[in-house]
Amino acid sequence: MEFLADVFVTPFVDMVQAPDFLMQVLWEGLVSGILYALIALGFVLIFRSSRIFNFAQGIMVVFAALTLVGLFALGVPAWLSVGLTLVVMFVLAVVIERVVLRPLVGQPDIILFMATIGITLFLIGFGETIFGGENKVMITEELGIPTGDTVLEPFGGLLILQHLDITVVIVATLLVLALLAFLNYTQMGRAIRALGDDHQAALSVGISLQTIWVLVWFIAGIIALVTGIAWGARAGVSFALEVIAYKALPVLMLGGLESITGAIVGGLMIGILEKLFEIYWGQPLLGGNTETWFAFVLALIVLLFRPQGLFGERIIERV
């Protein structure tokens, strides 16, 4: 009975007794969830337009961040460095489309998936050759991102909001809104949606597959750069940062591979729930470190009851 009380009652009592600490946990989970959602959006956009599961999205985050830090090290002004990094990501998108994807049009999905693994390995080797393998520091002040904390006093306690986290939330929200506006209100955005809804019909009305592929890989590169700046400012920039992208996998399992809404909601769910579980259940009962596996277990439980994810479309095949 005492164990059951520790599992089911004590955590909720702690939440009620220390609401300010609960708000701190929710805030940190929200920030992590937004970053997970951003990475997942890169996967979703590429999958919707090409049916390719882009295993290289994680290394794109690292490569974009390393490019930016490398330009900083050469003395290039901050915002010029950002612009040049975007140019690099655009060139990368064009090269991937011309050299890797175009020759593989019509090949089985597994071949295209293996191609993205090849892109990953190439970028790791290419990046280590250019930038080296050591950890690098992302100096956020050069980008005008404020440092320090804002301290609030809700419920008579303390809520500490890092200025970096506030900036991440604002920028990520604006990026998602801009992406949704682009997809819904521009001709190219509607072309991407049409390609995702019905591949053959979209091609039959003259939508250029090559142009769309370059565009979505470039958008994924922009998302990778924003994510790389945010994570790099928190933990430094190294190839170990690629592991963070794997957290997008349970987000995609929860939200569905084709759903932008699912990527956003799934990312927020996992970010908040894993932080709550870690603080209120993981540390007291399991010794901590539950954030490494909680998201995958949660996604597995959801898939047992809804294999297409929370927002994925149920596929019915008639035989």
N, C-alpha and C positions, 0 to 999 in steps of 0.2 A: 504493500500500500504506500509506503514511504517513497519507493521508486516511482510509482505512478504519479504521486503528488509532485515529485521533482520534475517529471516529464510534462505533465499536463496543467499543473496549477501554478507552480512557482514562477515560471517565466512570465505568465500573464500578470501575476501579482507584482513582479518587478517592473513591468511596463507601466502599470497604473501608479505605482509608488514613485517612479522616477520618469515622468513624462518628458522632461527636458533631455534626458539621456536617450530615450526612445526617438525623439526628434533628430538627435545627432546621428543615430544609427540609420534612420530613414533617409536623411540627407546624403550620407556617404553611399548608401545603396542606390539612391537616385543618380548620383554622379557616375558611379560604375555602370549602372544600367543604361544610361545614355550613351556611354562609350561602347558598350556591347552592341547596342542597337545600331550605332553608326557602322561598325564593322559588318554587322549582318546585312545592312542595306547594300553594301558593296557586293556581297554574294547574291542578293535577291535581284538586283538590277541586271547583272550579267546572266544569271540563270533565266530570267524572264525573256531576255532578248535572244539568247543563243542556246538555251538548254544545257549550258555548260556549268558544272559545279566548279567554281574557281578556287582551287586549292591554293593558288598563289596570292590570295588577298592578304594573308598575314605578312608575307615577305614584302608586299607592296607597301604596307604600313612602315616597316623597318626601312626599306629603301628610300621612301620619301623623306622620312625623318633624318636619315643619314645624309642625304643630299643637302637638306637644309642646313644641318649642322656643319657639313663640309664647306658650304659656301660662306657661312659665318666665319669659319676658321681662316678663309682666304681674305677676310676683310671686306666682303661684299655687304653693302647696307641691308638692313633687315628685310624691308618690304621688297627690295629688288631681289633678294634671295628667295623670298616666297614666290615671286613671279617667275624666276628662273627655274625653281623647283617644279612649278606647274608646267612649264615648257618641257622639262625633262619627262614628267609623267605623261604628257601628250605624245611626245616622241616614242616613249615606251609603248603606249597604246597603239600607235601606228605600226611599230615594228612587230608587236605581237599579232596584230591582225594580218599584216602582209606575209610574215615569215612563218607563223605557226598556225593560225586559224584558217586562213584562206585555202591553203593546200589540203586541209582536212575537212572541208565542207562535204557533208553527206556521209561521213564516217560514223560508226557507232558512238554512242555517248561515252563509253568507257575509254575510247581512244582519245577523245577530247579531254576527258578528265585526266588521263595520263599525261597529256600534253601540258596541262597546267602544273602538274608535279614537276615536269621537266623545266618549265619556266621558273618554278620555285628554286630548284637546285642551281639553275644558271644564275639567277639573281643573287643567291647566297655567295657563290664563288666570285661573281663579278663585283659584288659589293665589298667582299673582304679584300679583293685585290686593290680596289680604289680607296676604300676608307679604312681598311684594317679591321681587326676583330675586337679591339678593346672597347670598353664602355665609354660613351661620350656624354657630355653634359649639355642639356638643352637650356640655354640661357633665355628665359622667357622675357626678361626685361628688354632685350633687344627688339622684341616684337610688340612692345608696349603693353604686355600683360602685367597687371599690377601684382605685387607680392604683399604678403601680410595677411592679416585675418580681420574679419568683422565679428565682434562678439555681441550676441543678443542674450536677453535674459527672460526667456519664456518660463512661465510657471515657477518663477523664483530661482531657476537654475541658470546654467550657461549653455549656449548653443554657439559653437565656433564654426564660422563659414570661411574657408580659405578663399582668398580673392581669385586664385587660379581656378578653383572649382566653380565659382560663380561665373567666371568668364567662359569656362567650358560649357556650362549649361546654356548660357545665352547664345554662344556661337553655334553650338550643336542644334539648338532649337531653330535658329534662323536658317541654318543649312538645310534642315529637314523641311521647313516651310518653303524655302526656295526650290528644293527638289520637287516637292508636291505641286507647287505652282508650275514648274517647268513641265512636269509630266502631264498635267491636266489642261494647261492653257497655251501650250506652244505646239507648233506643227511637228517638230522633231520629237517632243515628248509624247504626243499622241501616236506617232509612228512606233516609238518604243513599246507603248502599251498595246498597240495593234499587233506587233510582232509577237508579244508575249501571249496575247489572247488566241491568235490563230496564225501560225507561222506561214502556212501555204497561202492563205488568203491575203496576208500582208504583202508577200512577195509578188503575188499575181497582180496587185494594183500599183506596182512600181516602186515599192519601198526598197531602198538599197541596203542589203544585208551588211555589206562592208562598211558603209558609213555609220550605221547604227552600232556595229561592233566597236568601231573606233571611239564613238561617242560614249558608250556605256563604260568602256574600259577607262576612258579619261575621267568620267565622273567618279568611277571607283577609285581612281588615283587621287582625285580631290578629297574624297572621303578619307582615303588612307593618309593623306598629308595632315588633315585636321586631327585625326585620331593619333597619328604619330607624334604630333606636337603635344597633345594632351597627355598621353602616356609617357612620352619622353621627358616631359617636365616633372613627372611624378617619380619615375624610376630610372631615368637615364636612357640613353639610346644605344642599344646593342642588338645583336641578332637574337638574344634571348627574348626580346620583345615580341617576336613572332608567336610565341606560345600563347600570348594573350588572345590572339585571333582565334584560337581554338574554342574560346568561350562563345564564339558566334555559332558554333555547331548546335549546342542545345537551344540557343535562341531560334535558330532556323527550324529545329525539330518542333519547338513549341508553336511558332508562328506560321510555319509553312514556307516552303522554298520560293513561292511565287507571290507572297503577300507583303507589300511594303508596310501596311498597317500591322501585320503580324510581327514583322521585324522590330518595329518600334515598341509595341506592347510586350512582346516576348523579352526584349532586352530590359525593359523597365521591371518586368516581373522578376526576372532572374537576378538582376542587380539588387533589388530590395529584399527579396525573399532569402537569397543566400547570405546577405548581411545580417538579417534578423536571425536566421538559423544559427549562424556562426556565433553571434554574441549571446543569444539567450538559451540555446540548446547545445551547440557544438563545444564551446569552451567549458561549460560546467560539467557536461555529461560525457563528452567524447574527447576531451583534451585539445580541442581546437583543430585548425587546419581543414575544416570541412568545406571551405570555399573552393578547394581544388576539385571536389567531386559532387557537391550538392546539385549543381546545375544539370549535370548529366543524369543523375538519379531522378530528378524532377521531370526532365524531358522523357526519360524512359517510362515513368509512371503515366504521363499524359499519353504517350504513344500506345500504351497497352489498351487504352480506351478510345483513342481517336488517332489512328495511324497517320492521317493527313495533317496533323497539327491542329491547333485551335482555330486558325484562320485559313487553312488550306482547303481546297475544294475536293470533295469526295469524288473519286474516279470510279465510274461504273462501266464495266466492259461487258457487252452482250456477247454470249457465245452460242 
